[in-house]
């Protein structure tokens, strides 16, 4: 969450063991031009996240029902997502528990509704949530530890949208170097504050030239900086 807007990114790899890997988009966009842009990034059990998103889409199609298309604020919107998560858990939870499993779906949700500033939330599997702040300008879900140090060193509220987008892609590249549970394609959406429409959205497929060049230059640059670090004084 930046002074000039929001940057969202998600990978597409899901797995149920090393021999059952698939690709599914984990980014869902709900938008109404000049009224609102709401983005959901999902992680966790695929059946759970898909069920929650399906519930939200069904409610969006029903007039007179509280949904993401008529929510008056981003707080109201994130509460609707939490309600949908709990509804799915109530429906499926006891069946999962019978197999010693638990409802495991979490989300990052952000965007802007006309009349208020952009906001960003992290929603946990239990349906409770936290909001990004001036001191904590970015949020992660899923596999977070490998890419986090890069964003900690780069991202501030005054970072430009383009620089933040590059940082997020480098973060994903570094994560994929160390963890097989994250993989291409990468979906990237950059939202410009007060535009109330999606103008910059791109998917990076396997062997994408820009993504590969970015990762290569980051690696070469890191090695070059490392070579110039002062030697230990023994």
N, C-alpha and C positions, 0 to 999 in steps of 0.2 A: 504494500500500500504506500504510494508515493504522493508527493504534493501535487503531481500532475496527472495522477490516474492510478490504475491497477494493472498488474501483470499476473496472468494465470498460466500455468503449464502443468501438463500431466503426461506420463508415459502410457503405454498401452498393453503392457505385459501382465497377464494373470496366470496363476499356476495353482495346481492342486497336486504338488509333488513334482519331482524333476522330470517325470515322463509324461506330464500332462500340462503343457504350456500352450497358451492361446493368446490372441490379441483382441482386445476390446477397448473402444474409446472410453475414457474415464472423465471426459469433460462434457457437460450438458449446459446449454445456454437457453435461457428464457428471456426474450427481449420483445419490447414494443417500442418502435422508433419514436423518439421524442418523449417517451414516458418512463422507460426503465430498461436496464440491462442487469440481469442476474445470472451469475455463472456458478455452477456446481462442479467441484472436483471430488471424485470418490476414491475410496480405498477400502480394503478389507474384502470380506466375502462377496464374490460377484453376484450370487443369487440375492443377497441382502440388498446391495446397492441398486441393482436393477429393479428390485421390487419397490424400493422407496421412490426411485425416479418415475416408475410407472404410475404409482399412486399420485405423485405430484402432477404428472401430465394429465391423468384422468380428471383430477379435481380442477385443473386449469380449463378443461373443456366443459365444465358444468356451470352455467350461469347461476348467480345467487349463492354460490358456495365460496367460502373464504379460500383464496388460492394465491399463487404467486403473481397472477396478472392483476389482482385488485388489492393486494397488500398495500397499506398506506405508508409503511416504512420498512427499512431493511431489518429492523428488529422484529417487526411482525412477520416478515418473510422467513427469517431464520427460525422463528417459533413454529411456523407451518412445516418446515422441514423436520424439526424435532418431533412434532406431532405425528408426521408420516412415519418416521423411524420407529416410534413407539407403537404405532398401530401395526406395523409389520412384525415387530417383535412380539406383540401380544398374539398375533395370528400364528406365527411360526415357532415362537420361542420354546414352547413345551415339547414340540416335535424334535427340535434340535437337541434339547436337553436329554431326551430319551436316547440319543446317540452320543451323549457326552460332548455335545457341541454347544456353542453359544452364538447368538446374533452378533456379528462382527462387521459393522458397516460404519464408516466415519466419512465426514465431508469437510471440505473447505468451501465456504460460500462467500461470495462478494459481489459487489456491483453498486449501482446507484439508482435510486428512485427520484423522479423529479421533485424538487422542493427540499432535498436534503443532500448532505455531502456523501461521497463514496464511503462504503464501510466494508470491512472484511472480518469473517468469523471462522473459527475452527469448531466443528461440531463433533463431539465424541459419540461412541457407540451407544452410550446410555441416553443420548438426546440432550445432555447439557452442553453448553458452549462457552467459548471465550471470544473476545473481540480484540483485534489488532489495535495497537496504540502508538503514540508518538515514540515511546521507548522500545516497542516491539513491532517494527513495521512489516514484518513478514511472518507467515505461518506455513507449516508443513504438515502433511499427513502421509502415512505409509512409511517407506524406507527413507529416513531423514538424515542419518548421521554422516554419510559420506559427502553430501553436498552442502551441509550446513556451514562448515568452516569457511567456505568460499563466500557465501552470502554474508556471514558475520563480518568479513573483512571488507566487503564492497558496498553493501546496500545500506543507504540511509534514506530518510524521507526526501532529501533533495536530489537523490540520484535520478537521472533522466530516464524516461521510459525505454529508450533504445539501449542505454547501458544496463538497465535492469534486465531487459530481455536477454542480452548477451550473457549476463551473469547467471541467469536461470539456466540457459542452455549449457554453459560450462559446468554448472552444478550437476546437471543430468549426465553430461559426458563423464565427469569424474565418478559419479555414482555407478554408472554402467561398467566402468573399468574395474570396480571392486565388488559388485554385487549382481548376481545373475537374475535376481527377481525383478529388476528394472530393465526395460528394453524398448526399442523403437516400435512403432512411430511415436514421436513426441508432438503433442498438440500445444500450440502457443497462442494465447489471446492477449492482446494489449488494448486496454480500454483507456481512452483519453477522458479526463475529468470533464463533466458537464456536457459531453457530446450526446449522451443518451442513445447511442447506437454503436454497433460493432463495425469498426472500420479496418482493424488490423487483426487478422486471424490466419494462422498458417499451420500446416502439418508437415513435419519433417520425417520423411520415410527413410528406410534403410538406404545407406550409401548417399544420402543427401550431400551435395557438394559443399554447401555453406557450412553445414553442421560438422562435416569431416574436417574442413579447413580450420574451423574455430577450435576444435579439439586438438588438432595438430599444432597450431600456433600457441595454444595455451601450454601444451606439454613442452614445446621447445623453449618458450619463454620462461617457464618454471625452472627448467634445467639450467638455462643461462643465468638466471638470478642465483640459483643454488651455487653455481661455480664461482660466483663473485662474493659469496659470504665469507667473512673473515675466518681464518683457521683457528683452531683451539690453541691456546697457550698452555703447553704442558709443563 
